[in-house]
Amino acid sequence: MKNVTIYSTPTCHFCHATKEFFKEHNIIFTDYNVSEDSARRDEMIQKSGQMGVPVIFVDNEMVMGFDELKLRKLLEIKN
């Protein structure tokens, strides 16, 4: 099983879409709300070099934004 982490905010449409995609495909993930957790926000900025969300990690692979094709490939989800 892959280790999946998303750095998100409650008001981000693409964050919601990403988490719905994970749920639809039974992907277990850790969600960090960077609007409330400054330590995780700083961690996200250090790793990604940006403040935009979502920032997603599948194991050590970073995905910026809701890139469904890249997520499908990394998570080995067939169409």
Chimera marker file (.cmm) of the C-alpha trace (Angstrom):
<marker_set name="trace">
<marker id="1" x="0.000" y="0.000" z="0.000" r="1" g="1" b="0" radius="0.5"/>
<marker id="2" x="1.245" y="3.474" z="-0.879" r="1" g="1" b="0" radius="0.5"/>
<marker id="3" x="1.712" y="6.226" z="1.686" r="1" g="1" b="0" radius="0.5"/>
<marker id="4" x="-0.546" y="9.107" z="0.559" r="1" g="1" b="0" radius="0.5"/>
<marker id="5" x="-0.530" y="12.567" z="2.153" r="1" g="1" b="0" radius="0.5"/>
<marker id="6" x="-2.410" y="15.708" z="1.145" r="1" g="1" b="0" radius="0.5"/>
<marker id="7" x="-1.788" y="19.218" z="2.400" r="1" g="1" b="0" radius="0.5"/>
<marker id="8" x="-5.075" y="21.065" z="2.000" r="1" g="1" b="0" radius="0.5"/>
<marker id="9" x="-7.452" y="23.781" z="3.188" r="1" g="1" b="0" radius="0.5"/>
<marker id="10" x="-11.199" y="23.501" z="3.837" r="1" g="1" b="0" radius="0.5"/>
<marker id="11" x="-12.082" y="26.123" z="1.209" r="1" g="1" b="0" radius="0.5"/>
<marker id="12" x="-10.029" y="24.658" z="-1.660" r="1" g="1" b="0" radius="0.5"/>
<marker id="13" x="-12.190" y="23.158" z="-4.427" r="1" g="1" b="0" radius="0.5"/>
<marker id="14" x="-9.294" y="21.118" z="-5.852" r="1" g="1" b="0" radius="0.5"/>
<marker id="15" x="-8.496" y="19.761" z="-2.375" r="1" g="1" b="0" radius="0.5"/>
<marker id="16" x="-12.086" y="18.513" z="-2.064" r="1" g="1" b="0" radius="0.5"/>
<marker id="17" x="-11.939" y="16.996" z="-5.549" r="1" g="1" b="0" radius="0.5"/>
<marker id="18" x="-8.688" y="15.196" z="-4.716" r="1" g="1" b="0" radius="0.5"/>
<marker id="19" x="-10.054" y="13.766" z="-1.476" r="1" g="1" b="0" radius="0.5"/>
<marker id="20" x="-13.244" y="12.634" z="-3.239" r="1" g="1" b="0" radius="0.5"/>
<marker id="21" x="-11.088" y="10.924" z="-5.872" r="1" g="1" b="0" radius="0.5"/>
<marker id="22" x="-9.172" y="9.123" z="-3.110" r="1" g="1" b="0" radius="0.5"/>
<marker id="23" x="-12.415" y="8.028" z="-1.417" r="1" g="1" b="0" radius="0.5"/>
<marker id="24" x="-13.934" y="6.800" z="-4.703" r="1" g="1" b="0" radius="0.5"/>
<marker id="25" x="-10.898" y="4.581" z="-5.219" r="1" g="1" b="0" radius="0.5"/>
<marker id="26" x="-10.570" y="3.463" z="-1.576" r="1" g="1" b="0" radius="0.5"/>
<marker id="27" x="-7.220" y="5.205" z="-1.133" r="1" g="1" b="0" radius="0.5"/>
<marker id="28" x="-6.244" y="5.685" z="2.503" r="1" g="1" b="0" radius="0.5"/>
<marker id="29" x="-4.655" y="9.105" z="2.984" r="1" g="1" b="0" radius="0.5"/>
<marker id="30" x="-3.460" y="11.515" z="5.649" r="1" g="1" b="0" radius="0.5"/>
<marker id="31" x="-4.924" y="15.011" z="5.382" r="1" g="1" b="0" radius="0.5"/>
<marker id="32" x="-3.131" y="18.032" z="6.866" r="1" g="1" b="0" radius="0.5"/>
<marker id="33" x="-5.214" y="21.212" z="7.127" r="1" g="1" b="0" radius="0.5"/>
<marker id="34" x="-2.544" y="23.844" z="6.551" r="1" g="1" b="0" radius="0.5"/>
<marker id="35" x="-4.928" y="26.705" z="7.321" r="1" g="1" b="0" radius="0.5"/>
<marker id="36" x="-4.973" y="25.607" z="10.971" r="1" g="1" b="0" radius="0.5"/>
<marker id="37" x="-1.636" y="23.797" z="11.391" r="1" g="1" b="0" radius="0.5"/>
<marker id="38" x="1.247" y="26.236" z="10.919" r="1" g="1" b="0" radius="0.5"/>
<marker id="39" x="3.900" y="23.542" z="11.421" r="1" g="1" b="0" radius="0.5"/>
<marker id="40" x="2.413" y="21.458" z="8.570" r="1" g="1" b="0" radius="0.5"/>
<marker id="41" x="2.050" y="24.608" z="6.449" r="1" g="1" b="0" radius="0.5"/>
<marker id="42" x="5.759" y="25.367" z="6.944" r="1" g="1" b="0" radius="0.5"/>
<marker id="43" x="6.583" y="21.730" z="6.133" r="1" g="1" b="0" radius="0.5"/>
<marker id="44" x="4.508" y="21.920" z="2.927" r="1" g="1" b="0" radius="0.5"/>
<marker id="45" x="6.208" y="25.164" z="1.839" r="1" g="1" b="0" radius="0.5"/>
<marker id="46" x="9.649" y="23.702" z="2.541" r="1" g="1" b="0" radius="0.5"/>
<marker id="47" x="8.890" y="20.552" z="0.515" r="1" g="1" b="0" radius="0.5"/>
<marker id="48" x="7.042" y="22.194" z="-2.382" r="1" g="1" b="0" radius="0.5"/>
<marker id="49" x="8.490" y="25.701" z="-2.516" r="1" g="1" b="0" radius="0.5"/>
<marker id="50" x="4.991" y="27.170" z="-2.741" r="1" g="1" b="0" radius="0.5"/>
<marker id="51" x="1.926" y="28.059" z="-0.696" r="1" g="1" b="0" radius="0.5"/>
<marker id="52" x="-0.727" y="26.728" z="-3.103" r="1" g="1" b="0" radius="0.5"/>
<marker id="53" x="-2.811" y="23.677" z="-2.240" r="1" g="1" b="0" radius="0.5"/>
<marker id="54" x="-3.312" y="20.846" z="-2.672" r="1" g="1" b="0" radius="0.5"/>
<marker id="55" x="0.175" y="19.441" z="-2.379" r="1" g="1" b="0" radius="0.5"/>
<marker id="56" x="0.015" y="15.654" z="-2.522" r="1" g="1" b="0" radius="0.5"/>
<marker id="57" x="2.640" y="13.032" z="-1.826" r="1" g="1" b="0" radius="0.5"/>
<marker id="58" x="2.375" y="9.432" z="-2.993" r="1" g="1" b="0" radius="0.5"/>
<marker id="59" x="5.270" y="7.840" z="-1.187" r="1" g="1" b="0" radius="0.5"/>
<marker id="60" x="8.061" y="10.294" z="-2.125" r="1" g="1" b="0" radius="0.5"/>
<marker id="61" x="6.504" y="11.567" z="-5.371" r="1" g="1" b="0" radius="0.5"/>
<marker id="62" x="5.060" y="15.084" z="-5.150" r="1" g="1" b="0" radius="0.5"/>
<marker id="63" x="1.946" y="16.094" z="-7.086" r="1" g="1" b="0" radius="0.5"/>
<marker id="64" x="1.010" y="19.779" z="-7.269" r="1" g="1" b="0" radius="0.5"/>
<marker id="65" x="-2.718" y="20.350" z="-7.606" r="1" g="1" b="0" radius="0.5"/>
<marker id="66" x="-5.334" y="17.789" z="-8.557" r="1" g="1" b="0" radius="0.5"/>
<marker id="67" x="-3.524" y="16.039" z="-11.414" r="1" g="1" b="0" radius="0.5"/>
<marker id="68" x="-5.797" y="13.030" z="-11.871" r="1" g="1" b="0" radius="0.5"/>
<marker id="69" x="-3.705" y="11.373" z="-14.588" r="1" g="1" b="0" radius="0.5"/>
<marker id="70" x="-0.524" y="11.542" z="-12.516" r="1" g="1" b="0" radius="0.5"/>
<marker id="71" x="-2.368" y="10.311" z="-9.406" r="1" g="1" b="0" radius="0.5"/>
<marker id="72" x="-3.854" y="7.385" z="-11.356" r="1" g="1" b="0" radius="0.5"/>
<marker id="73" x="-0.383" y="6.438" z="-12.559" r="1" g="1" b="0" radius="0.5"/>
<marker id="74" x="1.272" y="6.734" z="-9.128" r="1" g="1" b="0" radius="0.5"/>
<marker id="75" x="-1.572" y="4.875" z="-7.380" r="1" g="1" b="0" radius="0.5"/>
<marker id="76" x="-1.859" y="2.295" z="-10.178" r="1" g="1" b="0" radius="0.5"/>
<marker id="77" x="-5.557" y="3.035" z="-10.738" r="1" g="1" b="0" radius="0.5"/>
<marker id="78" x="-6.901" y="1.796" z="-14.044" r="1" g="1" b="0" radius="0.5"/>
<marker id="79" x="-9.646" y="3.688" z="-15.910" r="1" g="1" b="0" radius="0.5"/>
<link id1="1" id2="2" r="1" g="1" b="0" radius="0.2"/>
<link id1="2" id2="3" r="1" g="1" b="0" radius="0.2"/>
<link id1="3" id2="4" r="1" g="1" b="0" radius="0.2"/>
<link id1="4" id2="5" r="1" g="1" b="0" radius="0.2"/>
<link id1="5" id2="6" r="1" g="1" b="0" radius="0.2"/>
<link id1="6" id2="7" r="1" g="1" b="0" radius="0.2"/>
<link id1="7" id2="8" r="1" g="1" b="0" radius="0.2"/>
<link id1="8" id2="9" r="1" g="1" b="0" radius="0.2"/>
<link id1="9" id2="10" r="1" g="1" b="0" radius="0.2"/>
<link id1="10" id2="11" r="1" g="1" b="0" radius="0.2"/>
<link id1="11" id2="12" r="1" g="1" b="0" radius="0.2"/>
<link id1="12" id2="13" r="1" g="1" b="0" radius="0.2"/>
<link id1="13" id2="14" r="1" g="1" b="0" radius="0.2"/>
<link id1="14" id2="15" r="1" g="1" b="0" radius="0.2"/>
<link id1="15" id2="16" r="1" g="1" b="0" radius="0.2"/>
<link id1="16" id2="17" r="1" g="1" b="0" radius="0.2"/>
<link id1="17" id2="18" r="1" g="1" b="0" radius="0.2"/>
<link id1="18" id2="19" r="1" g="1" b="0" radius="0.2"/>
<link id1="19" id2="20" r="1" g="1" b="0" radius="0.2"/>
<link id1="20" id2="21" r="1" g="1" b="0" radius="0.2"/>
<link id1="21" id2="22" r="1" g="1" b="0" radius="0.2"/>
<link id1="22" id2="23" r="1" g="1" b="0" radius="0.2"/>
<link id1="23" id2="24" r="1" g="1" b="0" radius="0.2"/>
<link id1="24" id2="25" r="1" g="1" b="0" radius="0.2"/>
<link id1="25" id2="26" r="1" g="1" b="0" radius="0.2"/>
<link id1="26" id2="27" r="1" g="1" b="0" radius="0.2"/>
<link id1="27" id2="28" r="1" g="1" b="0" radius="0.2"/>
<link id1="28" id2="29" r="1" g="1" b="0" radius="0.2"/>
<link id1="29" id2="30" r="1" g="1" b="0" radius="0.2"/>
<link id1="30" id2="31" r="1" g="1" b="0" radius="0.2"/>
<link id1="31" id2="32" r="1" g="1" b="0" radius="0.2"/>
<link id1="32" id2="33" r="1" g="1" b="0" radius="0.2"/>
<link id1="33" id2="34" r="1" g="1" b="0" radius="0.2"/>
<link id1="34" id2="35" r="1" g="1" b="0" radius="0.2"/>
<link id1="35" id2="36" r="1" g="1" b="0" radius="0.2"/>
<link id1="36" id2="37" r="1" g="1" b="0" radius="0.2"/>
<link id1="37" id2="38" r="1" g="1" b="0" radius="0.2"/>
<link id1="38" id2="39" r="1" g="1" b="0" radius="0.2"/>
<link id1="39" id2="40" r="1" g="1" b="0" radius="0.2"/>
<link id1="40" id2="41" r="1" g="1" b="0" radius="0.2"/>
<link id1="41" id2="42" r="1" g="1" b="0" radius="0.2"/>
<link id1="42" id2="43" r="1" g="1" b="0" radius="0.2"/>
<link id1="43" id2="44" r="1" g="1" b="0" radius="0.2"/>
<link id1="44" id2="45" r="1" g="1" b="0" radius="0.2"/>
<link id1="45" id2="46" r="1" g="1" b="0" radius="0.2"/>
<link id1="46" id2="47" r="1" g="1" b="0" radius="0.2"/>
<link id1="47" id2="48" r="1" g="1" b="0" radius="0.2"/>
<link id1="48" id2="49" r="1" g="1" b="0" radius="0.2"/>
<link id1="49" id2="50" r="1" g="1" b="0" radius="0.2"/>
<link id1="50" id2="51" r="1" g="1" b="0" radius="0.2"/>
<link id1="51" id2="52" r="1" g="1" b="0" radius="0.2"/>
<link id1="52" id2="53" r="1" g="1" b="0" radius="0.2"/>
<link id1="53" id2="54" r="1" g="1" b="0" radius="0.2"/>
<link id1="54" id2="55" r="1" g="1" b="0" radius="0.2"/>
<link id1="55" id2="56" r="1" g="1" b="0" radius="0.2"/>
<link id1="56" id2="57" r="1" g="1" b="0" radius="0.2"/>
<link id1="57" id2="58" r="1" g="1" b="0" radius="0.2"/>
<link id1="58" id2="59" r="1" g="1" b="0" radius="0.2"/>
<link id1="59" id2="60" r="1" g="1" b="0" radius="0.2"/>
<link id1="60" id2="61" r="1" g="1" b="0" radius="0.2"/>
<link id1="61" id2="62" r="1" g="1" b="0" radius="0.2"/>
<link id1="62" id2="63" r="1" g="1" b="0" radius="0.2"/>
<link id1="63" id2="64" r="1" g="1" b="0" radius="0.2"/>
<link id1="64" id2="65" r="1" g="1" b="0" radius="0.2"/>
<link id1="65" id2="66" r="1" g="1" b="0" radius="0.2"/>
<link id1="66" id2="67" r="1" g="1" b="0" radius="0.2"/>
<link id1="67" id2="68" r="1" g="1" b="0" radius="0.2"/>
<link id1="68" id2="69" r="1" g="1" b="0" radius="0.2"/>
<link id1="69" id2="70" r="1" g="1" b="0" radius="0.2"/>
<link id1="70" id2="71" r="1" g="1" b="0" radius="0.2"/>
<link id1="71" id2="72" r="1" g="1" b="0" radius="0.2"/>
<link id1="72" id2="73" r="1" g="1" b="0" radius="0.2"/>
<link id1="73" id2="74" r="1" g="1" b="0" radius="0.2"/>
<link id1="74" id2="75" r="1" g="1" b="0" radius="0.2"/>
<link id1="75" id2="76" r="1" g="1" b="0" radius="0.2"/>
<link id1="76" id2="77" r="1" g="1" b="0" radius="0.2"/>
<link id1="77" id2="78" r="1" g="1" b="0" radius="0.2"/>
<link id1="78" id2="79" r="1" g="1" b="0" radius="0.2"/>
</marker_set>
